[in-house]
Structure formats: C-alpha cells, structure tokens
C-alpha cells in the first residue's frame, strides 16, 4: 500500500519555475501544430474534407481512453517521465508533419499529439499537487501564464519564418521540431521529479494496473456524473469544449479563406493573446462573484457571438477582437466549470471528478469535428460557424431550464419531508 504522507523535498519555487518552463517549451510545438495542420492539409496536400474531419477527431478520441490510465501511470513511475514523454510526442508529431507527402503521415502525427496531451497534462497537474497541494491554485496560475508565453513565442516564430524568411509550412514544422528537441533536452536536465518513492503507487504488474485503471474509468464516469448533479457541470463543459474546438480547429481555415496569408493567422493569434494576457487574473476573479449557471451562461453567449463574428468580419483588427472575446469568455467558462466541479465533488473524490471532467472535454471536442465536418462538406465554413452558434445558444437555455426544474423539484422534496 502506498503512502500519501511523505513530504516532497523539491522547493516550491524551483519546482513551479521548471514546470512552467517545461509547459512553455511544450506549448510552442502544440500551438504551431494547432494553427497550421488544417491549412497544410487543405492547401498543400489537397486533402478532402472527410479526411480532415477524421484527422481532427482522432486526437480527442485517443484522449478519452488514455488520460486516466496515463495519469495512473504517472502515479506509478513518477511525473517527470510522463512530462518528457509528452514533449517527445509533440516533437515527433512535428517531424512527421515536416516530411508528410500525404494525409497518412498527418494522421499518425495527430495520434502522437493526442498521446502527448494524454501524457503531459495529467502529469503536470499531478506534479503541481505533489509540490504543494495548498498552493495548487497559485501553481496553476503560473503554469497557464507560462503556457501563454509559449503561445506568444510560437506565434512570433511562425510569423517571422513564414512572412520574413518565406518558409513553407513543412519547413516551419521541421524548424520548430528542431527547437523542440533542444528545449526537451533542457527540460530533461532542469525538471526535478516531484513524486517521492514513498508516495508512488506500488503495483506488481504495470500493464495490468493500467488495464484495470481503464476498465474502472467507465464506472468512474457513471458514478461521478450522478454525484451532486455533477452532470450539470459536465454537460455545460461538454458544450463549451464543442464550441472551443470549433474556434481552434476551423478558425485558421476561415481566416485564410478571407484572403489573409498563413503568416496573418499567427499575427492575429499573437495580438489577441498579448491583449488578453494581462486580463486573465481578473477574468478568473469574476467567476467567484457570480453563481455558476449565470456566469457560464453569459460567457458562453459571448463566445457564440464571437464565433458569428468570424463569419461576418473581414478586417484584421476586428478578427483580433473576435479572438479576444472568444478566448476571454472560454477562459471564464473553463475556470467556472473547474471550480464548480471541485466544489460539488466530495473531497475524497475530487481528483477523480476532475479526471472525469477531462474526459467530457475530449468528448465535446470529438463530437465537434464529427458533427461539423459533414456541414463543412455539404455547405461551407461559414455554415459551420453559424450552425455552431445557433446550436449552442439553444442548448444553453435548454440546459438552464433543466437545471432550474431539478432545483425546484429538490426544494419541493425537501420541504415535503420536513
């Protein structure tokens, strides 16, 4: 039986600084992949929409089945190996993109992205909990700030290479992959292990333990969804993940369809990130002042409006504004849903509840490409964004009505039992 009381010897400042640096490094290849994979498929490889949709879905489907078992693996062998494994997977993905001559290598590259995300994020949050569970909120703030810096650095690199040096997308992928190799080596050297041997889970057979973790995942999904009506939060977040993946997956394509260059995609992302970066702590505080359903409803309506903005605006500055609105409102919704999950879950099941939360995120993102891909095939990209906004708008108010009815029924039941 493993101990959970041993104190970690790694200093808080060193651990969070190196974890933040690792996240900065890891987010650069992830950003470049996310911004340009679809443009590369459609413009360079002339890939049909069906294949683009399948490729966009695979990384999220993989995470549905891998996040919990790989999180369990980090509890057995330590956090650092999984963090490094995630970084290596991102690097391999970009290397494959740099030599891809057809969609099959892009498909394999996407699988490495999904595997890498499944390794990296459960391990990095476990890492922060190991270092100081009482300051985990502060630690997450540091990590997300470093993640944003990684996005800014990646955007600047991409813009410079594409616009000034006139690199092709394959050359961009290859260059960032080389940079990722160097940064991965630095991470390996600097990052300390956070999980002490006393706190690791002792198992006789690692593959068997992982299989057991996967099989109980289904039970965890069912049990946590019914605990304290957590399904309310999960379903809200399912909707959010659906619309969030629409903005990240399809927006680069609609930007270039308006006549902007590949370098402009990075520039729009860069300016929106810089302008919203300083506001993030204040946006987080907003969620503490409002009731969960109201806060997330307002932020998701703003998100829907910004998604429509991508269709109807054609000026650079207005597209930057749409990005700012979308990123800000999505961040508020994420923070509100994370906090509400932690509040509703029993203390002893909080980790499991947040793990299930991640599975719903991957489900929402997978559903997004599955549903919107055929709309793109039979109509156009503008129809994808209009449909998304209208669908999410009505789903928000439907869910609000269900939640209010449930609350009224519970109140009536409580009063009748007095």
Secondary structure, 3 states (H helix, E strand, C coil): CCCCCCCCCCCHHHHHHHHHHHHHHHHHHHHHHHHHHHHHHHHHCCCCHHHHHHHHHHHHHHHHHHHHHHHHHHHHHCHHHHHHHHHHHHHHHHHHHHHCCCHHHHHHHHHHHHHHHHHHHHHHHHHHHHHCHHHHHHHHHHHHHHHHHHHHHHHHHHHHHHHHCCCCHHHHHHHHHHHHHHHHHHHHHHCCCCCCHHHCCCCCCHHHHHHHHHHHHHHHHHHHHHHHHHHHHHHHHHHHHHHHHHHHHHHHHHHHHCCCCHHHHHHHHHHHHHHHHCCHHHHHHHCCCCCHHHHHHHHHHHHHHHHHHHHHCCCHHHHHHHHHHHHHHHHHHHHHHHHHHHHHCCHHHHHHHHHHHHHHHHHHHHHHHHHHHHHHHHCCHHHHHHHHHHHHHHHHHHHHHHHHHHHHHHHHHHHHHC
